[in-house]
């Protein structure tokens, strides 16, 4: 960033003595030297004053420029911070909305999972009941088989007895 100095404006006080203060060569040498020394001293003082004025001007101008540029930079920074804050707020709002949506989906899935668990528990109970019923039916079938086997033995015994009886009847 380049600093730019505004144009210099002179003050109303003179920086150099007027031309008639310049010693004239037609005077005698000693008087000329004295007058020239006085003139030169006055020029030196005026140059010092001019240098002071120029330094004050440059310092003031640079200070004003620095302050102006600092304010511009601070305004730019404030604007950028505001932009970043707005973007962050927008992103934050979008993120909160997305989180809310995800929470709703999670709650829905959680409800579905609990329903499925309850259904599985009910099905498991029904299966256990069916197993118990099948076990009872299996025991009843085994008992019926045993009863049928016993009945079959009794029938065979009866058959043998009838055969024997028939044999006895034919023999009579």
Buried (B, 14 or more C-beta within 10 A) or exposed (E): EEEEEEEEEEEEEEBEBEEEEBBEEEEEEEEBEEBBEEBEEEBEEBEEBBEEBEEEBEEEBEEEBEEEEEEEEEEEEEEEEEEEEEEEEEEEEEEEEEEEEEEEEEEEEEEEEEEEEEEEEEEEEEEEEEEEEEEEEEEEEEEEEEEEEEEEEEEEEEEEEEEEEEEEEEEE
